[in-house]
């Protein structure tokens, strides 16, 4: 399995050269789809692939996933609708001709119109996680965390839910009164855990998360929280709330993401008593695309 994987989302770009199913070189950039003019996307892709140097060859298939396959990307690859068989998840994408000398394919996203949910990019991480683990519930965590459930007996993806944890964290911390006037922030494991515990009490009391977001400010104003730890407390509150909302009762969850985020989700899960495992996003993505090639025969 020799190919180039491109994970091109709203904010970031990543190209990965794969030989015999293993990563040999990768490049990253902040030229996310939303930051680029649509007419410039093809040229940006060409220039980024050249950064792979000897790991790029014009004969290598290029598989693209993420927002590059949306209506603001190179072309709209559409969505596959849940419930979705594993076979269809790994099926053919949209072939684009005339953009690169390489064979170029856009992977479709997945959707569940029953609950107005859509997802692009994380579906390939899910495909890899299905192959690498025995879990039934998965959460690809980040700006917009995607919680996905599967039925292994029926070989189907059955559920999709988005929780805007990362974006809400950034908005509250950087664009609301809660974050105004704070000193430089210092990571605090104890403040993070305190935030998780508050999220747990919000859920137990059927209380209001929106009120607790503002009370973060009240906590440091009244000296109950070190202002330098406000970001950690807020992160704990939101991640704790996400886990409580997203995971089925008594089920284990496999978190997929960056190592930094995975450590936070592990810590929150320990506080909440939730069984979990972790998988780095790139590992899951490459495993998923390898499965696409195996499926194609």
RONUFI-247955 format. One record per residue (C-alpha): y, x, z; residue number from 1. Coordinates in pm, 1 decimal. Each point is the difference from the previous one (the first is absolute). Layout:
REM residues N
site c2:Y | c1:X | c3:Z | koldren:NUM
...
//
This chain:
REM residues 297
site c2:0.0 | c1:0.0 | c3:0.0 | koldren:1
site c2:302.5 | c1:183.5 | c3:-133.1 | koldren:2
site c2:332.2 | c1:-183.4 | c3:-7.0 | koldren:3
site c2:355.9 | c1:-13.7 | c3:130.6 | koldren:4
site c2:86.6 | c1:-261.4 | c3:261.3 | koldren:5
site c2:359.9 | c1:-117.6 | c3:27.4 | koldren:6
site c2:105.8 | c1:-198.0 | c3:305.1 | koldren:7
site c2:353.4 | c1:-112.9 | c3:-86.6 | koldren:8
site c2:153.0 | c1:-235.3 | c3:249.1 | koldren:9
site c2:342.8 | c1:-143.3 | c3:71.7 | koldren:10
site c2:122.8 | c1:312.0 | c3:181.6 | koldren:11
site c2:-228.1 | c1:290.6 | c3:-89.4 | koldren:12
site c2:-201.6 | c1:161.7 | c3:-280.2 | koldren:13
site c2:-323.6 | c1:195.0 | c3:33.4 | koldren:14
site c2:-223.3 | c1:144.7 | c3:-272.6 | koldren:15
site c2:-343.5 | c1:138.9 | c3:83.5 | koldren:16
site c2:-224.9 | c1:197.5 | c3:-232.9 | koldren:17
site c2:-368.1 | c1:-68.8 | c3:65.0 | koldren:18
site c2:-297.8 | c1:204.4 | c3:-121.4 | koldren:19
site c2:-357.3 | c1:-107.4 | c3:66.2 | koldren:20
site c2:138.1 | c1:-257.1 | c3:241.8 | koldren:21
site c2:190.5 | c1:258.3 | c3:207.3 | koldren:22
site c2:375.2 | c1:61.6 | c3:28.6 | koldren:23
site c2:103.7 | c1:334.2 | c3:-149.1 | koldren:24
site c2:378.7 | c1:-38.9 | c3:-9.8 | koldren:25
site c2:266.6 | c1:-257.6 | c3:84.2 | koldren:26
site c2:376.9 | c1:-39.3 | c3:-30.2 | koldren:27
site c2:235.1 | c1:-238.3 | c3:177.5 | koldren:28
site c2:356.1 | c1:-122.3 | c3:-48.9 | koldren:29
site c2:237.4 | c1:-261.8 | c3:136.7 | koldren:30
site c2:60.1 | c1:-148.3 | c3:-346.8 | koldren:31
site c2:-137.4 | c1:-341.6 | c3:90.0 | koldren:32
site c2:-4.5 | c1:-274.9 | c3:-261.0 | koldren:33
site c2:287.4 | c1:-185.6 | c3:166.5 | koldren:34
site c2:217.7 | c1:312.2 | c3:-19.2 | koldren:35
site c2:-45.0 | c1:53.9 | c3:-375.0 | koldren:36
site c2:131.4 | c1:-168.4 | c3:-311.9 | koldren:37
site c2:-288.6 | c1:-179.1 | c3:-165.7 | koldren:38
site c2:71.5 | c1:161.6 | c3:-338.3 | koldren:39
site c2:-33.3 | c1:343.9 | c3:163.2 | koldren:40
site c2:-340.7 | c1:-56.2 | c3:162.3 | koldren:41
site c2:-209.6 | c1:133.7 | c3:-289.7 | koldren:42
site c2:196.2 | c1:326.2 | c3:-17.0 | koldren:43
site c2:-8.9 | c1:38.8 | c3:378.9 | koldren:44
site c2:-377.7 | c1:-40.1 | c3:-11.9 | koldren:45
site c2:-30.2 | c1:266.9 | c3:-269.9 | koldren:46
site c2:216.2 | c1:245.1 | c3:195.2 | koldren:47
site c2:-183.4 | c1:-60.2 | c3:326.4 | koldren:48
site c2:-341.5 | c1:54.2 | c3:-158.9 | koldren:49
site c2:117.6 | c1:332.7 | c3:-140.6 | koldren:50
site c2:49.9 | c1:111.9 | c3:360.3 | koldren:51
site c2:-378.2 | c1:-5.7 | c3:33.8 | koldren:52
site c2:4.6 | c1:306.5 | c3:-231.2 | koldren:53
site c2:-353.3 | c1:112.2 | c3:-92.0 | koldren:54
site c2:-142.6 | c1:-302.9 | c3:184.7 | koldren:55
site c2:143.5 | c1:-223.0 | c3:-275.0 | koldren:56
site c2:-171.5 | c1:-35.0 | c3:-336.9 | koldren:57
site c2:89.0 | c1:-248.9 | c3:-276.7 | koldren:58
site c2:-360.3 | c1:-120.2 | c3:-17.4 | koldren:59
site c2:-19.7 | c1:-103.8 | c3:366.0 | koldren:60
site c2:15.2 | c1:-375.2 | c3:68.6 | koldren:61
site c2:299.6 | c1:-100.7 | c3:212.8 | koldren:62
site c2:-45.4 | c1:-292.5 | c3:239.9 | koldren:63
site c2:316.1 | c1:-147.9 | c3:150.1 | koldren:64
site c2:19.2 | c1:-235.5 | c3:296.3 | koldren:65
site c2:280.8 | c1:-142.7 | c3:209.2 | koldren:66
site c2:334.4 | c1:-148.8 | c3:-101.4 | koldren:67
site c2:-8.9 | c1:188.2 | c3:-330.4 | koldren:68
site c2:-228.3 | c1:-283.7 | c3:-113.9 | koldren:69
site c2:248.3 | c1:-270.6 | c3:100.4 | koldren:70
site c2:279.9 | c1:-178.3 | c3:-186.6 | koldren:71
site c2:235.4 | c1:286.9 | c3:92.4 | koldren:72
site c2:-246.8 | c1:268.3 | c3:-112.7 | koldren:73
site c2:-132.3 | c1:126.9 | c3:-333.1 | koldren:74
site c2:-168.3 | c1:-335.4 | c3:-61.8 | koldren:75
site c2:-130.2 | c1:-289.7 | c3:204.6 | koldren:76
site c2:-371.8 | c1:46.1 | c3:63.8 | koldren:77
site c2:-22.8 | c1:-336.5 | c3:173.4 | koldren:78
site c2:-196.6 | c1:-96.4 | c3:309.4 | koldren:79
site c2:-366.4 | c1:-66.9 | c3:67.9 | koldren:80
site c2:-39.0 | c1:-314.8 | c3:208.8 | koldren:81
site c2:-188.0 | c1:-25.9 | c3:330.0 | koldren:82
site c2:-274.3 | c1:-71.3 | c3:80.8 | koldren:83
site c2:-91.7 | c1:296.4 | c3:-219.1 | koldren:84
site c2:-335.1 | c1:164.1 | c3:-69.0 | koldren:85
site c2:-32.7 | c1:372.9 | c3:59.1 | koldren:86
site c2:-100.7 | c1:29.5 | c3:-365.4 | koldren:87
site c2:323.7 | c1:-161.7 | c3:-118.8 | koldren:88
site c2:202.5 | c1:217.2 | c3:239.3 | koldren:89
site c2:-139.7 | c1:305.1 | c3:-180.4 | koldren:90
site c2:30.9 | c1:-147.9 | c3:-349.5 | koldren:91
site c2:215.8 | c1:98.4 | c3:-294.4 | koldren:92
site c2:376.3 | c1:32.0 | c3:30.8 | koldren:93
site c2:275.6 | c1:-32.4 | c3:-259.1 | koldren:94
site c2:-11.3 | c1:273.5 | c3:-264.9 | koldren:95
site c2:336.4 | c1:136.2 | c3:-119.1 | koldren:96
site c2:24.3 | c1:188.0 | c3:-328.3 | koldren:97
site c2:270.6 | c1:228.3 | c3:-137.0 | koldren:98
site c2:147.7 | c1:111.6 | c3:332.5 | koldren:99
site c2:-208.5 | c1:312.3 | c3:65.4 | koldren:100
site c2:-249.2 | c1:202.0 | c3:-200.5 | koldren:101
site c2:-236.7 | c1:-85.5 | c3:286.2 | koldren:102
site c2:-191.2 | c1:-328.6 | c3:15.2 | koldren:103
site c2:214.9 | c1:-207.6 | c3:237.2 | koldren:104
site c2:-111.2 | c1:-298.4 | c3:209.8 | koldren:105
site c2:196.0 | c1:-213.4 | c3:246.7 | koldren:106
site c2:-201.1 | c1:-144.9 | c3:287.2 | koldren:107
site c2:71.2 | c1:-366.2 | c3:84.5 | koldren:108
site c2:97.0 | c1:-106.5 | c3:349.6 | koldren:109
site c2:-169.6 | c1:-269.9 | c3:204.6 | koldren:110
site c2:138.8 | c1:-332.0 | c3:118.3 | koldren:111
site c2:-82.2 | c1:-310.2 | c3:198.0 | koldren:112
site c2:214.9 | c1:-288.7 | c3:-128.1 | koldren:113
site c2:-143.6 | c1:-225.4 | c3:272.0 | koldren:114
site c2:214.5 | c1:185.8 | c3:255.3 | koldren:115
site c2:262.6 | c1:150.2 | c3:-236.2 | koldren:116
site c2:-122.4 | c1:358.5 | c3:46.8 | koldren:117
site c2:19.7 | c1:287.7 | c3:-248.8 | koldren:118
site c2:-100.2 | c1:366.8 | c3:13.9 | koldren:119
site c2:32.9 | c1:299.5 | c3:-233.6 | koldren:120
site c2:-150.6 | c1:343.4 | c3:62.6 | koldren:121
site c2:-181.2 | c1:-66.6 | c3:324.4 | koldren:122
site c2:-279.9 | c1:-178.6 | c3:-187.2 | koldren:123
site c2:-126.5 | c1:336.9 | c3:-124.2 | koldren:124
site c2:8.8 | c1:136.4 | c3:354.4 | koldren:125
site c2:-204.9 | c1:-303.9 | c3:97.8 | koldren:126
site c2:-254.7 | c1:74.4 | c3:-273.7 | koldren:127
site c2:-41.6 | c1:350.6 | c3:138.3 | koldren:128
site c2:-20.1 | c1:-115.9 | c3:359.8 | koldren:129
site c2:-271.4 | c1:-250.8 | c3:-90.6 | koldren:130
site c2:-206.1 | c1:287.1 | c3:-143.0 | koldren:131
site c2:67.3 | c1:243.6 | c3:284.6 | koldren:132
site c2:-36.8 | c1:-227.1 | c3:304.6 | koldren:133
site c2:-198.8 | c1:-295.3 | c3:127.8 | koldren:134
site c2:310.5 | c1:-188.9 | c3:118.8 | koldren:135
site c2:83.1 | c1:-359.8 | c3:-89.8 | koldren:136
site c2:370.2 | c1:0.8 | c3:91.9 | koldren:137
site c2:246.3 | c1:254.9 | c3:-139.0 | koldren:138
site c2:369.7 | c1:66.2 | c3:51.5 | koldren:139
site c2:189.0 | c1:224.8 | c3:-242.3 | koldren:140
site c2:294.0 | c1:73.9 | c3:229.5 | koldren:141
site c2:355.0 | c1:94.9 | c3:-92.7 | koldren:142
site c2:323.3 | c1:-163.5 | c3:-110.5 | koldren:143
site c2:-184.9 | c1:-321.3 | c3:-81.1 | koldren:144
site c2:-339.0 | c1:13.0 | c3:171.4 | koldren:145
site c2:-275.6 | c1:-172.6 | c3:-195.8 | koldren:146
site c2:-281.5 | c1:-152.4 | c3:203.0 | koldren:147
site c2:-306.1 | c1:-74.7 | c3:-210.0 | koldren:148
site c2:-337.1 | c1:-152.1 | c3:82.9 | koldren:149
site c2:-327.3 | c1:14.6 | c3:-190.4 | koldren:150
site c2:-340.9 | c1:-164.9 | c3:2.8 | koldren:151
site c2:-256.8 | c1:274.4 | c3:-58.4 | koldren:152
site c2:-287.8 | c1:-243.2 | c3:-37.4 | koldren:153
site c2:173.5 | c1:-189.2 | c3:-280.4 | koldren:154
site c2:167.9 | c1:319.5 | c3:-129.7 | koldren:155
site c2:346.1 | c1:-156.2 | c3:-4.3 | koldren:156
site c2:354.5 | c1:65.3 | c3:118.5 | koldren:157
site c2:82.6 | c1:-312.9 | c3:196.0 | koldren:158
site c2:337.8 | c1:41.4 | c3:171.2 | koldren:159
site c2:343.2 | c1:159.0 | c3:-38.5 | koldren:160
site c2:294.3 | c1:-0.9 | c3:239.8 | koldren:161
site c2:324.2 | c1:201.4 | c3:0.1 | koldren:162
site c2:186.0 | c1:104.4 | c3:314.9 | koldren:163
site c2:339.0 | c1:165.4 | c3:-64.4 | koldren:164
site c2:-28.6 | c1:228.7 | c3:302.8 | koldren:165
site c2:140.9 | c1:320.5 | c3:-147.5 | koldren:166
site c2:292.1 | c1:-164.0 | c3:-176.4 | koldren:167
site c2:89.4 | c1:-213.2 | c3:302.1 | koldren:168
site c2:-5.7 | c1:311.7 | c3:220.0 | koldren:169
site c2:242.9 | c1:179.0 | c3:-232.4 | koldren:170
site c2:228.9 | c1:-302.6 | c3:-28.4 | koldren:171
site c2:23.3 | c1:-57.4 | c3:375.4 | koldren:172
site c2:40.2 | c1:367.4 | c3:85.9 | koldren:173
site c2:243.7 | c1:95.5 | c3:-276.3 | koldren:174
site c2:181.6 | c1:-318.8 | c3:-97.7 | koldren:175
site c2:31.8 | c1:-213.2 | c3:312.9 | koldren:176
site c2:184.5 | c1:16.0 | c3:330.8 | koldren:177
site c2:-326.8 | c1:99.9 | c3:170.4 | koldren:178
site c2:23.6 | c1:347.0 | c3:-151.9 | koldren:179
site c2:375.9 | c1:47.2 | c3:24.2 | koldren:180
site c2:122.3 | c1:277.5 | c3:228.9 | koldren:181
site c2:-341.8 | c1:144.2 | c3:75.1 | koldren:182
site c2:-36.7 | c1:374.6 | c3:64.3 | koldren:183
site c2:-234.6 | c1:211.7 | c3:-215.5 | koldren:184
site c2:-345.4 | c1:-150.3 | c3:37.0 | koldren:185
site c2:-293.1 | c1:175.9 | c3:164.5 | koldren:186
site c2:-360.7 | c1:-109.8 | c3:-45.7 | koldren:187
site c2:-146.1 | c1:-138.4 | c3:322.1 | koldren:188
site c2:-363.4 | c1:-105.2 | c3:29.3 | koldren:189
site c2:68.7 | c1:-185.5 | c3:324.4 | koldren:190
site c2:295.0 | c1:-196.5 | c3:-143.9 | koldren:191
site c2:-212.5 | c1:-86.2 | c3:-304.2 | koldren:192
site c2:-278.3 | c1:-131.7 | c3:223.2 | koldren:193
site c2:252.8 | c1:-202.0 | c3:201.9 | koldren:194
site c2:112.4 | c1:-164.9 | c3:-324.0 | koldren:195
site c2:-361.1 | c1:-85.0 | c3:-85.8 | koldren:196
site c2:-48.9 | c1:-159.9 | c3:342.7 | koldren:197
site c2:311.2 | c1:-214.4 | c3:-52.2 | koldren:198
site c2:-138.3 | c1:-110.6 | c3:-338.3 | koldren:199
site c2:-319.4 | c1:-100.2 | c3:177.1 | koldren:200
site c2:192.4 | c1:-206.8 | c3:254.6 | koldren:201
site c2:198.9 | c1:-166.1 | c3:-279.8 | koldren:202
site c2:-325.7 | c1:-108.4 | c3:-159.8 | koldren:203
site c2:-158.5 | c1:-111.1 | c3:327.1 | koldren:204
site c2:302.9 | c1:-207.7 | c3:97.1 | koldren:205
site c2:61.6 | c1:-133.7 | c3:-351.5 | koldren:206
site c2:345.8 | c1:149.4 | c3:38.4 | koldren:207
site c2:255.6 | c1:111.0 | c3:-259.0 | koldren:208
site c2:-23.7 | c1:340.6 | c3:-168.7 | koldren:209
site c2:352.5 | c1:-38.6 | c3:-139.8 | koldren:210
site c2:138.5 | c1:-23.6 | c3:354.1 | koldren:211
site c2:-195.5 | c1:307.9 | c3:108.7 | koldren:212
site c2:145.9 | c1:199.3 | c3:-289.3 | koldren:213
site c2:349.2 | c1:-56.0 | c3:138.9 | koldren:214
site c2:-115.8 | c1:61.3 | c3:357.6 | koldren:215
site c2:-74.6 | c1:357.0 | c3:-102.5 | koldren:216
site c2:377.0 | c1:48.4 | c3:20.8 | koldren:217
site c2:17.0 | c1:-176.8 | c3:335.4 | koldren:218
site c2:-273.1 | c1:224.6 | c3:136.1 | koldren:219
site c2:191.2 | c1:320.8 | c3:-62.0 | koldren:220
site c2:336.3 | c1:-152.6 | c3:97.3 | koldren:221
site c2:-146.7 | c1:-92.5 | c3:342.2 | koldren:222
site c2:-165.9 | c1:339.7 | c3:41.4 | koldren:223
site c2:-354.4 | c1:-133.7 | c3:-34.9 | koldren:224
site c2:-63.5 | c1:209.4 | c3:-312.2 | koldren:225
site c2:124.0 | c1:349.3 | c3:-83.0 | koldren:226
site c2:226.1 | c1:-50.9 | c3:-305.5 | koldren:227
site c2:-158.9 | c1:307.6 | c3:-161.0 | koldren:228
site c2:-335.2 | c1:-182.9 | c3:4.5 | koldren:229
site c2:124.6 | c1:-326.0 | c3:-153.9 | koldren:230
site c2:-155.3 | c1:71.2 | c3:-341.3 | koldren:231
site c2:-340.3 | c1:65.5 | c3:156.6 | koldren:232
site c2:19.4 | c1:-319.5 | c3:206.7 | koldren:233
site c2:101.5 | c1:-202.2 | c3:-304.2 | koldren:234
site c2:-282.1 | c1:153.4 | c3:-204.8 | koldren:235
site c2:-250.1 | c1:-92.7 | c3:269.9 | koldren:236
site c2:128.6 | c1:-357.5 | c3:16.1 | koldren:237
site c2:-26.6 | c1:-52.1 | c3:-375.9 | koldren:238
site c2:-330.5 | c1:180.2 | c3:-55.2 | koldren:239
site c2:-152.5 | c1:-176.9 | c3:298.9 | koldren:240
site c2:119.2 | c1:-333.8 | c3:-135.0 | koldren:241
site c2:-143.2 | c1:81.5 | c3:-343.7 | koldren:242
site c2:-343.3 | c1:82.5 | c3:136.7 | koldren:243
site c2:-7.7 | c1:-315.0 | c3:211.6 | koldren:244
site c2:100.2 | c1:-212.7 | c3:-300.4 | koldren:245
site c2:-214.9 | c1:170.2 | c3:-260.0 | koldren:246
site c2:-340.8 | c1:70.7 | c3:148.0 | koldren:247
site c2:-267.8 | c1:-266.0 | c3:48.1 | koldren:248
site c2:-109.4 | c1:-52.8 | c3:360.4 | koldren:249
site c2:-279.2 | c1:237.0 | c3:108.2 | koldren:250
site c2:2.7 | c1:176.8 | c3:-339.6 | koldren:251
site c2:36.1 | c1:371.7 | c3:-65.9 | koldren:252
site c2:268.8 | c1:106.1 | c3:-245.9 | koldren:253
site c2:21.4 | c1:301.8 | c3:-230.9 | koldren:254
site c2:357.5 | c1:128.2 | c3:-24.1 | koldren:255
site c2:101.2 | c1:175.9 | c3:-322.5 | koldren:256
site c2:317.4 | c1:209.0 | c3:-17.5 | koldren:257
site c2:172.7 | c1:330.1 | c3:70.8 | koldren:258
site c2:-125.1 | c1:209.7 | c3:290.7 | koldren:259
site c2:324.9 | c1:-55.5 | c3:191.9 | koldren:260
site c2:-29.1 | c1:-378.6 | c3:-23.1 | koldren:261
site c2:-372.9 | c1:-1.9 | c3:65.7 | koldren:262
site c2:51.0 | c1:174.3 | c3:334.4 | koldren:263
site c2:247.3 | c1:-271.4 | c3:105.3 | koldren:264
site c2:-231.1 | c1:-282.7 | c3:-105.5 | koldren:265
site c2:-286.5 | c1:165.9 | c3:185.4 | koldren:266
site c2:210.8 | c1:26.3 | c3:315.2 | koldren:267
site c2:110.3 | c1:-363.3 | c3:-24.4 | koldren:268
site c2:-359.3 | c1:-112.8 | c3:-56.6 | koldren:269
site c2:-113.5 | c1:185.6 | c3:311.4 | koldren:270
site c2:268.6 | c1:-175.0 | c3:207.0 | koldren:271
site c2:-105.5 | c1:-338.0 | c3:-141.4 | koldren:272
site c2:-373.2 | c1:64.7 | c3:29.0 | koldren:273
site c2:-52.7 | c1:-36.7 | c3:-374.6 | koldren:274
site c2:-285.7 | c1:191.9 | c3:-161.3 | koldren:275
site c2:117.4 | c1:201.3 | c3:-301.0 | koldren:276
site c2:-71.7 | c1:281.0 | c3:-242.9 | koldren:277
site c2:239.0 | c1:189.7 | c3:-227.7 | koldren:278
site c2:9.4 | c1:125.4 | c3:-357.9 | koldren:279
site c2:274.3 | c1:205.7 | c3:-163.4 | koldren:280
site c2:168.4 | c1:-178.8 | c3:-289.6 | koldren:281
site c2:-61.8 | c1:268.8 | c3:-262.8 | koldren:282
site c2:-368.6 | c1:22.4 | c3:91.7 | koldren:283
site c2:-32.8 | c1:-377.3 | c3:-36.2 | koldren:284
site c2:193.8 | c1:-8.2 | c3:-328.2 | koldren:285
site c2:-207.3 | c1:270.1 | c3:-170.3 | koldren:286
site c2:-323.3 | c1:-155.1 | c3:124.2 | koldren:287
site c2:115.6 | c1:-332.7 | c3:-144.1 | koldren:288
site c2:86.1 | c1:143.0 | c3:-339.8 | koldren:289
site c2:-329.7 | c1:190.6 | c3:-3.3 | koldren:290
site c2:-167.9 | c1:-338.3 | c3:49.7 | koldren:291
site c2:194.0 | c1:-135.4 | c3:-300.3 | koldren:292
site c2:-146.8 | c1:276.5 | c3:-217.3 | koldren:293
site c2:-351.6 | c1:-55.5 | c3:136.5 | koldren:294
site c2:31.0 | c1:-371.1 | c3:-68.7 | koldren:295
site c2:107.0 | c1:68.6 | c3:-359.4 | koldren:296
site c2:-320.2 | c1:195.7 | c3:-46.1 | koldren:297
//
